[in-house]
Amino acid sequence: MTRKMHKGDANLEPDSIENERFLSDEWPSDNGALIDIIIVAASWDTHLVDDLKARGPAMLDHISARLSLDPQRVSLLLCNDEDMRVMNKIYCGVDKATNVLSFPADDDLPRADDMPAEEITIGDIAIAAESVMRESGKTGIAAGDHLLHLFTHGVLHLLGYDHKEDSPAAEMEGLEIDLLAQMKISNPYHNDHTVFGMREIE
C-alpha cells in the first residue's frame, strides 16, 4: 500500500507518557544503508525484531545493488494492528488493519538547507505485528521470512514500484522473489500464498 504521510504528522509531544510505548534505534547496513526504526515494544517479539535487525539492512543493500542505487535510508514503524487500523483510516479511508503501509517521501516537502543528504529518507513503512503473525500461521511461512518480505515490499513501493495493474504487479512480485531468494527465502507467492500477497492491498 502506498500513501503519503508527511513527517511529523503523528509526532508525540516530547513529554508525553505515550513515548514510553516506543523504542527507537538505527540499523545500519554494511554498505551504508540505514533503517531508522521505531517499535511498539509491547506488540513485538524480541526474536522477530532481532531477526529483522540482522536481515533488513542486508536486504536494503541487495535492493540498492539490484537497482543500481546509492545506499538507501528508510524509516520503519513496527506497530500493532490497532495503530495500523488508525493509520489506514486516516490516510487511506479504510477502517481496518492491514499488514503493511508505505509512505513515499515527498520531494516537495521543505527541508532545512543544512540537512545532510544522508539524513534524508526515501519514505516511511509501517508493519503490524498481529497481521504478520496471523498471516504467517495461515500460510506456513516463517514469521521472520514473512516480515522481511513485507519490509521488502514496502521499500519497493517507496522506490516507485506498484501492483495495481497485472503487468507492474508481476514485475514487482518477480523482483521480490529474486531479492528474497538472495536471502535464502523461498517464493512467497507459490501454493496460493497470494491470498496474503500484495496485489489486494488497496
MDTraj code that builds the backbone (N, CA, C; nanometers):
import mdtraj as md
import numpy as np

residues = "MET THR ARG LYS MET HIS LYS GLY ASP ALA ASN LEU GLU PRO ASP SER ILE GLU ASN GLU ARG PHE LEU SER ASP GLU TRP PRO SER ASP ASN GLY ALA LEU ILE ASP ILE ILE ILE VAL ALA ALA SER TRP ASP THR HIS LEU VAL ASP ASP LEU LYS ALA ARG GLY PRO ALA MET LEU ASP HIS ILE SER ALA ARG LEU SER LEU ASP PRO GLN ARG VAL SER LEU LEU LEU CYS ASN ASP GLU ASP MET ARG VAL MET ASN LYS ILE TYR CYS GLY VAL ASP LYS ALA THR ASN VAL LEU SER PHE PRO ALA ASP ASP ASP LEU PRO ARG ALA ASP ASP MET PRO ALA GLU GLU ILE THR ILE GLY ASP ILE ALA ILE ALA ALA GLU SER VAL MET ARG GLU SER GLY LYS THR GLY ILE ALA ALA GLY ASP HIS LEU LEU HIS LEU PHE THR HIS GLY VAL LEU HIS LEU LEU GLY TYR ASP HIS LYS GLU ASP SER PRO ALA ALA GLU MET GLU GLY LEU GLU ILE ASP LEU LEU ALA GLN MET LYS ILE SER ASN PRO TYR HIS ASN ASP HIS THR VAL PHE GLY MET ARG GLU ILE GLU".split()
xyz = np.array([
    [0.0848, -0.1178, 0.0000],
    [0.0000, 0.0000, 0.0000],
    [0.0885, 0.1229, 0.0000],
    [0.0585, 0.2172, -0.0823],
    [0.1372, 0.3386, -0.0888],
    [0.0494, 0.4588, -0.0648],
    [0.0818, 0.5371, 0.0355],
    [0.0156, 0.6635, 0.0621],
    [0.1188, 0.7609, 0.1160],
    [0.0947, 0.8907, 0.1031],
    [0.1886, 0.9905, 0.1523],
    [0.1541, 1.0292, 0.2950],
    [0.2539, 1.0265, 0.3820],
    [0.2385, 1.0729, 0.5182],
    [0.3535, 1.1678, 0.5448],
    [0.3230, 1.2935, 0.5681],
    [0.4282, 1.3905, 0.5924],
    [0.4929, 1.3654, 0.7273],
    [0.6237, 1.3829, 0.7306],
    [0.6974, 1.3693, 0.8559],
    [0.6373, 1.4615, 0.9609],
    [0.6200, 1.4073, 1.0801],
    [0.5680, 1.4887, 1.1880],
    [0.4182, 1.4781, 1.2047],
    [0.3478, 1.4138, 1.1111],
    [0.2026, 1.4034, 1.1213],
    [0.1596, 1.3368, 1.2514],
    [0.2350, 1.2359, 1.2938],
    [0.1939, 1.1594, 1.4110],
    [0.2918, 1.1754, 1.5265],
    [0.3711, 1.2834, 1.5246],
    [0.4695, 1.3030, 1.6301],
    [0.4016, 1.3211, 1.7654],
    [0.4628, 1.2606, 1.8675],
    [0.4155, 1.2779, 2.0038],
    [0.4868, 1.3966, 2.0670],
    [0.4213, 1.4587, 2.1634],
    [0.4881, 1.5635, 2.2390],
    [0.6049, 1.5017, 2.3153],
    [0.7187, 1.5753, 2.3273],
    [0.8373, 1.5181, 2.3919],
    [0.8121, 1.4684, 2.5329],
    [0.7195, 1.5306, 2.6076],
    [0.6951, 1.4907, 2.7460],
    [0.5766, 1.3963, 2.7587],
    [0.5275, 1.3460, 2.6463],
    [0.4103, 1.2593, 2.6504],
    [0.4445, 1.1243, 2.7115],
    [0.3592, 1.0762, 2.8018],
    [0.3793, 0.9440, 2.8603],
    [0.3691, 0.8347, 2.7546],
    [0.3009, 0.8673, 2.6428],
    [0.2875, 0.7693, 2.5357],
    [0.4216, 0.7326, 2.4741],
    [0.5219, 0.8199, 2.4864],
    [0.6533, 0.7885, 2.4317],
    [0.7114, 0.6620, 2.4932],
    [0.6652, 0.6243, 2.6128],
    [0.7152, 0.5047, 2.6778],
    [0.6742, 0.3780, 2.6023],
    [0.5779, 0.3898, 2.5134],
    [0.5362, 0.2742, 2.4335],
    [0.6398, 0.2370, 2.3290],
    [0.7277, 0.3299, 2.2943],
    [0.8115, 0.3138, 2.1770],
    [0.9588, 0.2962, 2.2112],
    [1.0250, 0.2129, 2.1323],
    [1.1703, 0.2017, 2.1330],
    [1.2208, 0.2483, 1.9972],
    [1.3315, 0.3183, 1.9947],
    [1.3858, 0.3646, 1.8675],
    [1.5327, 0.3250, 1.8564],
    [1.5783, 0.3105, 1.7328],
    [1.7153, 0.2683, 1.7075],
    [1.7491, 0.3007, 1.5629],
    [1.8748, 0.2837, 1.5271],
    [1.9198, 0.2925, 1.3883],
    [1.9896, 0.1624, 1.3535],
    [1.9509, 0.1051, 1.2396],
    [2.0102, -0.0201, 1.1953],
    [2.0880, 0.0046, 1.0669],
    [2.2202, 0.0152, 1.0735],
    [2.2997, 0.0388, 0.9523],
    [2.3317, -0.0921, 0.8795],
    [2.3565, -0.0800, 0.7499],
    [2.3995, -0.1944, 0.6707],
    [2.5499, -0.1876, 0.6482],
    [2.6047, -0.2943, 0.5939],
    [2.7480, -0.2980, 0.5648],
    [2.7876, -0.1956, 0.4594],
    [2.6928, -0.1611, 0.3706],
    [2.7243, -0.0725, 0.2580],
    [2.6769, 0.0709, 0.2773],
    [2.6300, 0.1037, 0.3960],
    [2.5924, 0.2426, 0.4224],
    [2.4439, 0.2734, 0.4176],
    [2.3591, 0.1727, 0.3950],
    [2.2141, 0.1930, 0.4045],
    [2.1764, 0.2018, 0.5526],
    [2.0560, 0.2511, 0.5793],
    [2.0163, 0.2692, 0.7184],
    [1.8654, 0.2566, 0.7336],
    [1.8237, 0.1874, 0.8398],
    [1.6836, 0.1814, 0.8793],
    [1.6690, 0.2587, 1.0098],
    [1.5895, 0.3661, 1.0074],
    [1.5500, 0.4356, 1.1296],
    [1.4274, 0.3630, 1.1832],
    [1.4402, 0.2992, 1.2974],
    [1.3370, 0.2079, 1.3440],
    [1.2682, 0.2603, 1.4706],
    [1.1362, 0.2503, 1.4729],
    [1.0563, 0.2743, 1.5930],
    [0.9699, 0.1505, 1.6153],
    [0.9695, 0.1001, 1.7380],
    [0.8996, -0.0249, 1.7691],
    [0.7995, -0.0015, 1.8804],
    [0.6764, -0.0462, 1.8596],
    [0.5778, -0.0512, 1.9677],
    [0.6133, -0.1745, 2.0496],
    [0.6892, -0.1519, 2.1556],
    [0.7615, -0.2590, 2.2235],
    [0.6728, -0.3744, 2.2690],
    [0.5574, -0.3438, 2.3247],
    [0.4727, -0.4483, 2.3822],
    [0.4131, -0.5416, 2.2770],
    [0.4154, -0.5008, 2.1513],
    [0.3475, -0.5775, 2.0463],
    [0.4391, -0.6739, 1.9716],
    [0.5692, -0.6604, 1.9896],
    [0.6625, -0.7344, 1.9045],
    [0.7514, -0.8283, 1.9856],
    [0.7654, -0.9506, 1.9360],
    [0.8551, -1.0485, 1.9933],
    [0.9995, -1.0061, 1.9664],
    [1.0833, -1.0068, 2.0683],
    [1.2204, -0.9575, 2.0526],
    [1.3005, -1.0396, 1.9527],
    [1.2737, -1.1703, 1.9450],
    [1.3466, -1.2541, 1.8495],
    [1.3127, -1.2155, 1.7053],
    [1.1869, -1.1821, 1.6824],
    [1.1451, -1.1405, 1.5489],
    [1.2096, -1.0072, 1.5119],
    [1.2141, -0.9149, 1.6068],
    [1.2793, -0.7866, 1.5825],
    [1.4283, -0.8066, 1.5573],
    [1.4923, -0.8919, 1.6368],
    [1.6351, -0.9170, 1.6183],
    [1.6638, -0.9774, 1.4814],
    [1.5735, -1.0631, 1.4353],
    [1.5904, -1.1237, 1.3036],
    [1.5842, -1.0174, 1.1939],
    [1.4882, -0.9256, 1.2048],
    [1.4787, -0.8189, 1.1052],
    [1.5975, -0.7242, 1.1164],
    [1.6467, -0.7014, 1.2372],
    [1.7647, -0.6152, 1.2542],
    [1.8846, -0.6739, 1.1820],
    [1.8953, -0.8063, 1.1809],
    [2.0062, -0.8723, 1.1130],
    [1.9881, -0.8744, 0.9615],
    [1.8645, -0.8963, 0.9158],
    [1.8439, -0.9173, 0.7715],
    [1.7887, -0.7970, 0.6970],
    [1.7197, -0.7056, 0.7667],
    [1.6628, -0.5895, 0.6990],
    [1.7667, -0.5001, 0.6324],
    [1.8720, -0.4588, 0.7037],
    [1.9743, -0.3768, 0.6400],
    [2.0423, -0.4473, 0.5226],
    [2.0633, -0.5779, 0.5364],
    [2.1220, -0.6533, 0.4251],
    [2.0290, -0.6516, 0.3041],
    [1.8979, -0.6597, 0.3282],
    [1.8024, -0.6528, 0.2179],
    [1.8091, -0.5171, 0.1496],
    [1.8250, -0.4101, 0.2276],
    [1.8408, -0.2779, 0.1657],
    [1.9614, -0.2754, 0.0733],
    [2.0712, -0.3389, 0.1153],
    [2.1895, -0.3459, 0.0289],
    [2.1605, -0.4250, -0.0981],
    [2.0876, -0.5373, -0.0865],
    [2.0523, -0.6172, -0.2048],
    [1.9662, -0.5349, -0.3013],
    [1.8704, -0.4605, -0.2470],
    [1.7825, -0.3791, -0.3310],
    [1.8638, -0.2722, -0.4042],
    [1.9519, -0.2046, -0.3319],
    [2.0345, -0.0999, -0.3935],
    [2.1226, -0.1578, -0.5037],
    [2.1827, -0.2735, -0.4775],
    [2.2689, -0.3357, -0.5779],
    [2.1895, -0.3787, -0.6996],
    [2.0737, -0.4391, -0.6763],
    [1.9917, -0.4891, -0.7873],
    [1.9433, -0.3742, -0.8764],
    [1.9095, -0.2596, -0.8157],
    [1.8528, -0.1471, -0.8897],
    [1.9562, -0.0384, -0.9198],
    [2.0840, -0.0674, -0.8921],
    [2.1943, 0.0263, -0.9187],
    [2.1703, 0.1615, -0.8518],
    [2.1389, 0.1576, -0.7227],
    [2.1112, 0.2772, -0.6450],
    [2.2194, 0.2994, -0.5397],
    [2.2315, 0.4235, -0.4957],
    [2.3133, 0.4522, -0.3795],
    [2.2483, 0.3879, -0.2566],
    [2.3233, 0.3704, -0.1474],
    [2.2614, 0.3158, -0.0249],
    [2.1401, 0.3987, 0.0162],
    [2.0351, 0.3295, 0.0534],
    [1.9083, 0.3938, 0.0846],
    [1.8872, 0.4061, 0.2345],
    [1.8075, 0.5065, 0.2752],
    [1.7690, 0.5239, 0.4152],
    [1.6175, 0.5251, 0.4231],
    [1.5614, 0.4424, 0.5102],
    [1.4166, 0.4352, 0.5256],
    [1.3798, 0.4467, 0.6731],
    [1.2585, 0.4917, 0.6997],
    [1.2033, 0.4929, 0.8348],
    [1.1026, 0.3789, 0.8457],
    [1.1120, 0.3019, 0.9531],
    [1.0260, 0.1850, 0.9716],
    [0.9595, 0.1908, 1.1077],
    [0.8271, 0.1755, 1.1086],
    [0.7493, 0.1643, 1.2314],
    [0.6967, 0.0223, 1.2439],
    [0.7370, -0.0469, 1.3479],
    [0.6804, -0.1779, 1.3796],
    [0.5714, -0.1544, 1.4829],
    [0.4474, -0.1546, 1.4364],
    [0.3339, -0.1172, 1.5204],
    [0.2454, -0.2381, 1.5472],
    [0.1242, -0.2140, 1.5965],
    [0.0273, -0.3218, 1.6157],
    [-0.0935, -0.2992, 1.5251],
    [-0.1851, -0.3931, 1.5251],
    [-0.3000, -0.3847, 1.4346],
    [-0.3862, -0.2615, 1.4621],
    [-0.4000, -0.2236, 1.5889],
    [-0.4833, -0.1080, 1.6196],
    [-0.4199, 0.0203, 1.5683],
    [-0.2884, 0.0355, 1.5877],
    [-0.2193, 0.1517, 1.5311],
    [-0.2338, 0.1542, 1.3794],
    [-0.2208, 0.0362, 1.3184],
    [-0.2313, 0.0275, 1.1732],
    [-0.3726, 0.0621, 1.1266],
    [-0.4724, 0.0156, 1.2008],
    [-0.6105, 0.0490, 1.1643],
    [-0.6318, 0.1996, 1.1643],
    [-0.5794, 0.2676, 1.2650],
    [-0.5936, 0.4129, 1.2729],
    [-0.5257, 0.4803, 1.1545],
    [-0.4029, 0.4385, 1.1233],
    [-0.3318, 0.4975, 1.0089],
    [-0.4037, 0.4693, 0.8778],
    [-0.4525, 0.3469, 0.8641],
    [-0.5223, 0.3097, 0.7410],
    [-0.6483, 0.3932, 0.7223],
    [-0.7166, 0.4214, 0.8325],
    [-0.8377, 0.5036, 0.8260],
    [-0.8036, 0.6478, 0.7923],
    [-0.7005, 0.7024, 0.8567],
    [-0.6634, 0.8423, 0.8344],
    [-0.6126, 0.8646, 0.6925],
    [-0.5225, 0.7804, 0.6476],
    [-0.4526, 0.8069, 0.5223],
    [-0.5145, 0.7388, 0.4010],
    [-0.5926, 0.6326, 0.4258],
    [-0.6480, 0.5573, 0.3133],
    [-0.7999, 0.5499, 0.3151],
    [-0.8623, 0.5935, 0.4236],
    [-1.0068, 0.5888, 0.4321],
    [-1.0627, 0.4502, 0.4536],
    [-0.9784, 0.3568, 0.5012],
    [-1.0214, 0.2189, 0.5228],
    [-1.0117, 0.1880, 0.6715],
    [-1.1234, 0.1579, 0.7351],
    [-1.1270, 0.1401, 0.8802],
    [-1.1000, -0.0049, 0.9180],
    [-0.9806, -0.0524, 0.8862],
    [-0.9380, -0.1860, 0.9278],
    [-0.7855, -0.1916, 0.9198],
    [-0.7291, -0.2871, 0.9908],
    [-0.5848, -0.3049, 0.9879],
    [-0.5432, -0.3702, 0.8564],
    [-0.4193, -0.3486, 0.8190],
    [-0.3595, -0.4187, 0.7061],
    [-0.2186, -0.4570, 0.7482],
    [-0.1482, -0.5336, 0.6650],
    [-0.0171, -0.5815, 0.7086],
    [0.0933, -0.4776, 0.6928],
    [0.0913, -0.4016, 0.5824],
    [0.1989, -0.3053, 0.5580],
    [0.1425, -0.1824, 0.4871],
    [0.1930, -0.0667, 0.5248],
    [0.1644, 0.0586, 0.4562],
    [0.2968, 0.1267, 0.4235],
    [0.3030, 0.1898, 0.3077],
    [0.4228, 0.2629, 0.2660],
    [0.3863, 0.4068, 0.2346],
    [0.4724, 0.4983, 0.2785],
    [0.4501, 0.6409, 0.2594],
    [0.5746, 0.7021, 0.1949],
    [0.5796, 0.7106, 0.0620],
    [0.6982, 0.7661, -0.0038],
    [0.7235, 0.9104, 0.0385],
    [0.8501, 0.9448, 0.0498],
    [0.8866, 1.0823, 0.0819],
    [0.8407, 1.1740, -0.0301],
    [0.7987, 1.2941, 0.0069],
    [0.7525, 1.3934, -0.0890],
    [0.8678, 1.4882, -0.1192],
    [0.9138, 1.4866, -0.2446],
    [1.0257, 1.5728, -0.2825],
    [0.9939, 1.7204, -0.2657],
    [0.8659, 1.7545, -0.2574],
    [0.8266, 1.8946, -0.2441],
    [0.8260, 1.9422, -0.0996],
    [0.8472, 1.8494, -0.0037],
    [0.8470, 1.8901, 0.1361],
    [0.9664, 1.9807, 0.1650],
    [0.9459, 2.0885, 0.2389],
    [1.0594, 2.1743, 0.2734],
    [1.1540, 2.1033, 0.3687],
    [1.2843, 2.1210, 0.3476],
    [1.3857, 2.0647, 0.4353],
    [1.4841, 2.1745, 0.4730],
    [1.5449, 2.1603, 0.5878],
    [1.6455, 2.2569, 0.6295],
    [1.7606, 2.2571, 0.5294],
    [1.8094, 2.3749, 0.4985],
    [1.9161, 2.3857, 0.3997],
    [2.0408, 2.3094, 0.4396],
    [2.0626, 2.2979, 0.5701],
    [2.1844, 2.2319, 0.6160],
    [2.1635, 2.0841, 0.6483],
    [2.0461, 2.0265, 0.6094],
    [2.0222, 1.8840, 0.6350],
    [2.1135, 1.7994, 0.5468],
    [2.1994, 1.7162, 0.6060],
    [2.2876, 1.6313, 0.5257],
    [2.2070, 1.5346, 0.4398],
    [2.2574, 1.5087, 0.3197],
    [2.1863, 1.4197, 0.2274],
    [2.1640, 1.2825, 0.2887],
    [2.2601, 1.2365, 0.3711],
    [2.2478, 1.1026, 0.4273],
    [2.1387, 1.0920, 0.5331],
    [2.0817, 1.2056, 0.5753],
    [1.9735, 1.2019, 0.6733],
    [1.8354, 1.2046, 0.6087],
    [1.8302, 1.2133, 0.4781],
    [1.7027, 1.2183, 0.4071],
    [1.6585, 1.0758, 0.3728],
    [1.5397, 1.0379, 0.4178],
    [1.4892, 0.9038, 0.3899],
    [1.4077, 0.9039, 0.2601],
    [1.3916, 0.7851, 0.2034],
    [1.3069, 0.7716, 0.0841],
    [1.1605, 0.7548, 0.1232],
    [1.1333, 0.7449, 0.2523],
    [0.9947, 0.7354, 0.2967],
    [0.9805, 0.6518, 0.4224],
    [0.8544, 0.6258, 0.4558],
    [0.8192, 0.5563, 0.5793],
    [0.7421, 0.4283, 0.5491],
    [0.7674, 0.3261, 0.6291],
    [0.6973, 0.1981, 0.6197],
    [0.6418, 0.1650, 0.7570],
    [0.5204, 0.1129, 0.7617],
    [0.4627, 0.0625, 0.8866],
    [0.4215, -0.0828, 0.8654],
    [0.4507, -0.1676, 0.9629],
    [0.4150, -0.3098, 0.9571],
    [0.3496, -0.3476, 1.0898],
    [0.2380, -0.4209, 1.0827],
    [0.1587, -0.4542, 1.2011],
    [0.1914, -0.5944, 1.2527],
    [0.2192, -0.6032, 1.3822],
    [0.2647, -0.7282, 1.4425],
    [0.1637, -0.8415, 1.4307],
    [0.0396, -0.8162, 1.4724],
    [-0.0593, -0.9242, 1.4733],
    [-0.0866, -0.9756, 1.3321],
    [-0.0861, -0.8860, 1.2348],
    [-0.1077, -0.9279, 1.0958],
    [0.0048, -1.0182, 1.0481],
    [0.1278, -0.9840, 1.0840],
    [0.2419, -1.0683, 1.0475],
    [0.2247, -1.2088, 1.1042],
    [0.1914, -1.2184, 1.2319],
    [0.1806, -1.3492, 1.2957],
    [0.0605, -1.4267, 1.2439],
    [-0.0515, -1.3593, 1.2230],
    [-0.1720, -1.4252, 1.1733],
    [-0.1488, -1.4819, 1.0330],
    [-0.0923, -1.4007, 0.9453],
    [-0.0689, -1.4446, 0.8078],
    [0.0371, -1.5540, 0.8020],
    [0.1389, -1.5424, 0.8858],
    [0.2421, -1.6456, 0.8909],
    [0.1827, -1.7798, 0.9323],
    [0.0976, -1.7771, 1.0322],
    [0.0356, -1.9008, 1.0779],
    [-0.0539, -1.9652, 0.9743],
    [-0.1252, -1.8839, 0.8979],
    [-0.2186, -1.9381, 0.7990],
    [-0.1485, -1.9887, 0.6739],
    [-0.0345, -1.9306, 0.6398],
    [0.0352, -1.9709, 0.5174],
    [0.1448, -2.0717, 0.5415],
    [0.1887, -2.0852, 0.6665],
    [0.3008, -2.1734, 0.6950],
    [0.4355, -2.1113, 0.6632],
    [0.4371, -1.9819, 0.6297],
    [0.5626, -1.9117, 0.6054],
    [0.6177, -1.8648, 0.7398],
    [0.7468, -1.8853, 0.7637],
    [0.8073, -1.8439, 0.8897],
    [0.7834, -1.6953, 0.9127],
    [0.7543, -1.6591, 1.0364],
    [0.7200, -1.5206, 1.0667],
    [0.8320, -1.4247, 1.0287],
    [0.9561, -1.4626, 1.0541],
    [1.0675, -1.3766, 1.0174],
    [1.0790, -1.3558, 0.8684],
    [1.0543, -1.4630, 0.7923],
    [1.0592, -1.4525, 0.6459],
    [0.9452, -1.3656, 0.5942],
    [0.8280, -1.3814, 0.6535],
    [0.7135, -1.3008, 0.6104],
    [0.7373, -1.1531, 0.6438],
    [0.7923, -1.1264, 0.7608],
    [0.8230, -0.9891, 0.7990],
    [0.9238, -0.9278, 0.7032],
    [1.0273, -1.0015, 0.6667],
    [1.1264, -0.9480, 0.5729],
    [1.0636, -0.9238, 0.4361],
    [0.9706, -1.0111, 0.3952],
    [0.9001, -0.9903, 0.2685],
    [0.8189, -0.8613, 0.2723],
    [0.7452, -0.8395, 0.3800],
    [0.6653, -0.7175, 0.3907],
    [0.7541, -0.5933, 0.3897],
    [0.8678, -0.6006, 0.4576],
    [0.9627, -0.4895, 0.4556],
    [1.0138, -0.4649, 0.3142],
    [1.0507, -0.5714, 0.2447],
    [1.0995, -0.5601, 0.1067],
    [0.9925, -0.4986, 0.0173],
    [0.8709, -0.5463, 0.0305],
    [0.7585, -0.4932, -0.0464],
    [0.7408, -0.3440, -0.0197],
    [0.7494, -0.3049, 0.1077],
    [0.7352, -0.1644, 0.1427],
    [0.8447, -0.0782, 0.0820],
    [0.9675, -0.1256, 0.0855],
    [1.0788, -0.0489, 0.0277],
    [1.0589, -0.0307, -0.1223],
    [1.0170, -0.1359, -0.1906],
    [0.9953, -0.1243, -0.3352],
    [0.8866, -0.0225, -0.3669],
    [0.7830, -0.0159, -0.2842],
    [0.6825, 0.0890, -0.3020],
    [0.7458, 0.2276, -0.2899],
    [0.8321, 0.2446, -0.1917],
    [0.8975, 0.3739, -0.1739],
    [0.9809, 0.4124, -0.2958],
    [1.0269, 0.3122, -0.3684],
    [1.1099, 0.3348, -0.4867],
    [1.0280, 0.3426, -0.6145],
    [0.8949, 0.3426, -0.6012],
    [0.8092, 0.3661, -0.7166],
    [0.7438, 0.2448, -0.7766],
    [0.7657, 0.1264, -0.7212],
    [0.7011, 0.0065, -0.7747],
    [0.5570, -0.0006, -0.7257],
    [0.4708, -0.0616, -0.8074],
    [0.3296, -0.0677, -0.7741],
    [0.2718, -0.1996, -0.8219],
    [0.1474, -0.2291, -0.7804],
    [0.0855, -0.3566, -0.8163],
    [-0.0626, -0.3419, -0.8450],
    [-0.1029, -0.2241, -0.8910],
    [-0.2445, -0.2031, -0.9194],
    [-0.2874, -0.2668, -1.0508],
    [-0.1935, -0.2826, -1.1428],
    [-0.2219, -0.3474, -1.2698],
    [-0.1403, -0.4756, -1.2789],
    [-0.1861, -0.5704, -1.3617],
    [-0.1233, -0.7021, -1.3672],
    [0.0241, -0.6970, -1.4062],
    [0.0576, -0.6193, -1.5080],
    [0.1953, -0.6191, -1.5571],
    [0.2932, -0.5642, -1.4545],
    [0.2704, -0.4445, -1.3975],
    [0.3628, -0.3984, -1.2936],
    [0.3586, -0.4845, -1.1687],
    [0.2436, -0.5450, -1.1391],
    [0.2353, -0.6341, -1.0227],
    [0.3255, -0.7548, -1.0431],
    [0.3227, -0.8119, -1.1632],
    [0.4076, -0.9273, -1.1930],
    [0.5548, -0.8889, -1.1855],
    [0.5889, -0.7683, -1.2337],
    [0.7275, -0.7223, -1.2265],
    [0.7711, -0.7068, -1.0813],
    [0.6838, -0.6468, -1.0009],
    [0.7174, -0.6244, -0.8602],
    [0.7313, -0.7573, -0.7860],
    [0.6381, -0.8493, -0.8102],
    [0.6448, -0.9793, -0.7447],
    [0.7701, -1.0553, -0.7856],
    [0.8047, -1.0486, -0.9134],
    [0.9247, -1.1168, -0.9611],
    [1.0500, -1.0623, -0.8950],
    [1.0544, -0.9304, -0.8785],
    [1.1687, -0.8687, -0.8118],
    [1.1748, -0.9113, -0.6655],
    [1.0595, -0.9138, -0.5995],
    [1.0563, -0.9593, -0.4603],
    [1.1065, -1.1030, -0.4482],
    [1.0611, -1.1886, -0.5375],
    [1.1018, -1.3292, -0.5339],
    [1.2529, -1.3415, -0.5477],
    [1.3111, -1.2671, -0.6428],
    [1.4555, -1.2727, -0.6644],
    [1.5324, -1.2192, -0.5436],
    [1.4854, -1.1076, -0.4877],
    [1.5533, -1.0487, -0.3729],
    [1.5470, -1.1406, -0.2515],
    [1.4303, -1.2000, -0.2281],
    [1.4164, -1.2908, -0.1151],
    [1.5009, -1.4159, -0.1340],
    [1.5139, -1.4609, -0.2588],
    [1.5973, -1.5783, -0.2862],
    [1.7425, -1.5517, -0.2480],
    [1.7874, -1.4264, -0.2643],
    [1.9230, -1.3918, -0.2236],
    [1.9425, -1.4058, -0.0730],
    [1.8325, -1.4008, 0.0004],
    [1.8367, -1.4189, 0.1458],
    [1.7963, -1.5616, 0.1845],
    [1.7931, -1.6503, 0.0843],
    [1.7588, -1.7918, 0.1051],
    [1.6157, -1.8115, 0.1556],
    [1.5246, -1.7262, 0.1048],
    [1.3825, -1.7374, 0.1358],
    [1.3097, -1.7801, 0.0099],
    [1.2294, -1.8848, 0.0201],
    [1.1620, -1.9386, -0.0982],
    [1.0494, -1.8466, -0.1436],
    [1.0036, -1.8692, -0.2647],
    [0.8991, -1.7889, -0.3282],
    [0.7747, -1.7801, -0.2397],
    [0.7406, -1.6610, -0.1892],
    [0.6231, -1.6492, -0.1010],
    [0.4909, -1.6507, -0.1761],
    [0.4966, -1.6473, -0.3094],
    [0.3735, -1.6412, -0.3883],
    [0.3311, -1.7778, -0.4414],
    [0.4006, -1.8849, -0.4059],
    [0.3617, -2.0168, -0.4556],
    [0.2548, -2.0773, -0.3654],
    [0.1926, -2.1819, -0.4136],
    [0.0899, -2.2548, -0.3367],
    [-0.0221, -2.1651, -0.2872],
    [-0.0643, -2.0720, -0.3755],
    [-0.1777, -1.9845, -0.3445],
    [-0.1534, -1.8948, -0.2230],
    [-0.0276, -1.8687, -0.1906],
    [0.0009, -1.7774, -0.0804],
    [-0.0353, -1.6335, -0.1167],
    [-0.0704, -1.6102, -0.2440],
    [-0.1076, -1.4741, -0.2833],
    [-0.2330, -1.4259, -0.2098],
    [-0.3050, -1.5164, -0.1413],
    [-0.4170, -1.4699, -0.0597],
    [-0.3668, -1.3716, 0.0454],
    [-0.2401, -1.3854, 0.0846],
    [-0.1776, -1.2899, 0.1749],
    [-0.0645, -1.2168, 0.1043],
    [-0.0723, -1.2126, -0.0276],
    [0.0249, -1.1397, -0.1052],
    [-0.0074, -0.9921, -0.1055],
    [0.0345, -0.9228, -0.2092],
    [0.0284, -0.7793, -0.2042],
    [-0.0676, -0.7166, -0.3055],
    [-0.1126, -0.7917, -0.4029],
    [-0.1935, -0.7290, -0.5069],
    [-0.3249, -0.6743, -0.4528],
    [-0.3749, -0.7374, -0.3467],
    [-0.5078, -0.6977, -0.2989],
    [-0.5022, -0.5782, -0.2044],
    [-0.3823, -0.5307, -0.1676],
    [-0.3728, -0.4187, -0.0735],
    [-0.4028, -0.2896, -0.1473],
    [-0.5114, -0.2262, -0.1133],
    [-0.5526, -0.1028, -0.1811],
    [-0.5664, 0.0106, -0.0794],
])
top = md.Topology()
chain = top.add_chain()
for i, resn in enumerate(residues, 1):
    res = top.add_residue(resn, chain, resSeq=i)
    for name in ("N", "CA", "C"):
        top.add_atom(name, md.element.get_by_symbol(name[0]), res)
traj = md.Trajectory(xyz[None], top)
